[in-house]
């Protein structure tokens, strides 16, 4: 919550109450200073305790953050929202251009396995994964069927591929394990920061 007062405007720039759906995941519930929670921001959820993962306590803090971010896919799926086509993951300081996002995602069949992102800004990551990785960085989209398949195996993927060290590596391994093909989509989905 230390940075929320600075990042709140990024979220409110794209959040459309009663039109967009989503959640802001926090490590702990907001303090009184931030209550009542405004309807101009996405509703918040508190992250599940990740100490249930055997490897989690042994991870360095930067990798713990990456695992926590990746696992939000499963946590969001478990909330059971109806009529979901896409799960879009974005950092809290990312501005989403919702109309552009809807237009781009409409090009893809949401009933198939899709993992949509962009190339990495870090060239060695692109080369190391043969330019077949849809990183996304601050944002990426997963189709509902892919998330449904991953939700049952995500914790196992995290435990099995923890050596990958990063959210992007976990993403590609997890989606490959789920049978998805990645789709590199240029920056027209949204612009970050």
C-alpha positions in Angstrom: 0.0 0.0 0.0 3.0 2.2 0.2 2.9 3.1 -3.5 -0.9 2.9 -4.1 -1.4 6.7 -3.7 1.0 7.1 -6.6 -0.3 4.2 -8.8 -4.0 4.7 -8.2 -4.3 7.3 -11.1 -2.9 4.7 -13.5 -5.7 2.3 -12.6 -8.4 4.9 -12.6 -7.3 6.1 -16.1 -8.6 2.9 -17.6 -11.0 1.4 -15.1 -14.7 1.8 -16.1 -17.0 1.0 -13.2 -19.8 -1.3 -14.2 -18.2 -2.0 -17.6 -14.7 -3.5 -17.0 -14.1 -6.4 -14.7 -11.0 -7.2 -12.8 -9.2 -7.1 -9.5 -6.3 -5.4 -8.0 -4.3 -8.0 -5.9 -2.6 -6.8 -2.7 -0.3 -8.4 -0.3 -2.5 -7.3 2.6 -5.8 -5.5 3.1 -5.7 -1.7 2.7 -5.2 0.3 5.8 -7.9 2.7 7.1 -6.2 5.5 5.2 -7.5 3.9 2.0 -11.0 3.0 3.2 -13.6 3.1 2.0 -12.2 1.6 -1.2 -13.3 3.8 -4.2 -15.5 2.4 -7.0 -13.3 4.3 -9.4 -10.6 1.7 -8.8 -10.8 -2.1 -9.5 -12.0 -4.0 -6.4 -9.1 -5.5 -4.4 -8.3 -9.0 -3.4 -5.7 -10.1 -0.9 -3.1 -12.6 -2.3 -3.4 -16.2 -1.0 -0.7 -17.3 1.4 2.0 -18.8 -0.9 3.8 -20.6 1.9 1.7 -23.6 0.8 4.2 -24.0 -2.0 7.2 -26.0 -0.7 9.7 -23.9 -2.7 8.2 -20.5 -1.9 10.1 -19.8 1.4 13.4 -20.6 -0.3 13.0 -18.2 -3.1 14.8 -14.9 -3.3 12.4 -12.0 -2.8 12.4 -10.9 -6.4 11.3 -14.4 -7.5 8.7 -14.6 -4.8 7.1 -11.5 -6.3 7.2 -13.1 -9.8 5.6 -16.3 -8.5 2.9 -14.3 -6.6 2.1 -12.4 -9.8 1.9 -15.5 -11.9 -0.3 -17.3 -9.4 -2.9 -14.5 -9.5 -4.1 -16.1 -12.7 -5.3 -19.1 -10.7 -6.6 -17.0 -7.9 -8.7 -14.9 -10.3 -10.0 -18.1 -12.0 -11.1 -19.5 -8.7 -13.3 -16.5 -8.0 -15.7 -18.1 -10.6 -16.6 -15.0 -12.6 -19.1 -15.8 -15.3 -18.9 -15.2 -19.1 -15.1 -14.6 -19.0 -13.3 -14.8 -22.4 -9.9 -13.4 -21.6 -7.7 -12.9 -18.5 -5.5 -9.9 -18.9 -2.7 -9.5 -16.5 -1.2 -6.1 -16.0 1.1 -4.3 -13.5 -0.5 -1.7 -11.2 1.3 1.1 -13.0 0.1 0.1 -16.5 -2.5 2.1 -18.4 -4.7 -0.2 -20.4 -6.4 1.2 -23.6 -9.5 -0.9 -23.1 -11.0 -0.2 -26.6 -7.8 -1.2 -28.3 -7.5 -4.2 -26.1 -11.0 -5.4 -27.0 -10.4 -4.8 -30.7 -7.2 -6.8 -30.7 -8.5 -9.7 -28.6 -11.6 -9.9 -30.9 -9.2 -11.1 -33.7 -8.6 -14.4 -31.8 -11.0 -17.2 -30.9 -11.4 -17.0 -27.2 -12.6 -20.6 -27.1 -9.1 -21.9 -28.0 -5.8 -21.9 -26.1 -4.2 -18.5 -26.5 -1.3 -16.7 -24.7 -0.9 -13.2 -26.2 1.9 -10.8 -25.3 4.7 -8.9 -26.9 8.4 -9.4 -27.3 10.7 -8.7 -24.4 12.6 -5.5 -24.1 15.5 -7.7 -23.0 17.1 -9.1 -26.2 18.8 -12.1 -24.6 15.4 -13.3 -23.3 14.0 -13.2 -26.9 17.0 -15.1 -28.3 17.1 -17.6 -25.5 13.6 -18.6 -26.2 14.0 -18.5 -30.0 11.7 -15.4 -30.3 8.8 -17.8 -29.6 7.8 -16.3 -26.3 5.0 -13.8 -25.9 6.4 -12.0 -22.9 4.0 -9.2 -22.4 6.1 -7.7 -19.6 3.7 -5.5 -17.8 0.7 -7.1 -19.6 -0.4 -10.2 -21.4 -3.7 -12.0 -22.2 -4.7 -15.6 -21.7 -7.9 -17.2 -23.1 -10.4 -18.7 -20.7 -9.8 -22.3 -21.8 -6.0 -21.9 -21.3 -6.6 -20.5 -17.8 -9.0 -23.2 -17.0 -6.4 -25.8 -17.9 -3.6 -24.0 -16.1 -5.5 -23.5 -12.9 -5.3 -27.2 -12.1 -1.5 -27.4 -12.7 -0.1 -24.0 -12.0 1.3 -24.8 -8.6 2.9 -27.9 -9.9 4.5 -25.9 -12.7 5.8 -23.4 -10.3 7.3 -26.1 -8.1 8.7 -28.0 -11.1 10.2 -25.0 -13.0 11.2 -22.8 -10.2 14.7 -22.8 -11.5 13.4 -20.7 -14.5 13.5 -17.8 -12.0 11.2 -15.4 -13.7 7.5 -14.8 -14.3 8.0 -14.8 -18.1 9.9 -18.2 -18.0 7.2 -19.6 -15.8 4.5 -18.3 -18.2 6.0 -19.9 -21.3 6.7 -23.2 -19.5 3.3 -23.3 -18.0 1.5 -22.4 -21.2 3.5 -25.0 -23.1 2.6 -27.6 -20.5 -1.0 -26.7 -21.0 -0.7 -27.2 -24.7 -1.0 -23.5 -25.8 0.7 -21.8 -28.7 2.1 -18.4 -27.9 1.1 -15.4 -30.0 3.4 -12.4 -30.3 1.2 -9.4 -30.7 2.7 -5.9 -31.2 2.2 -3.0 -28.9 -1.2 -2.2 -30.3 -2.9 -4.2 -27.4 -2.0 -1.5 -24.9 0.8 0.8 -24.0 2.6 0.6 -20.6 3.5 3.4 -18.4 
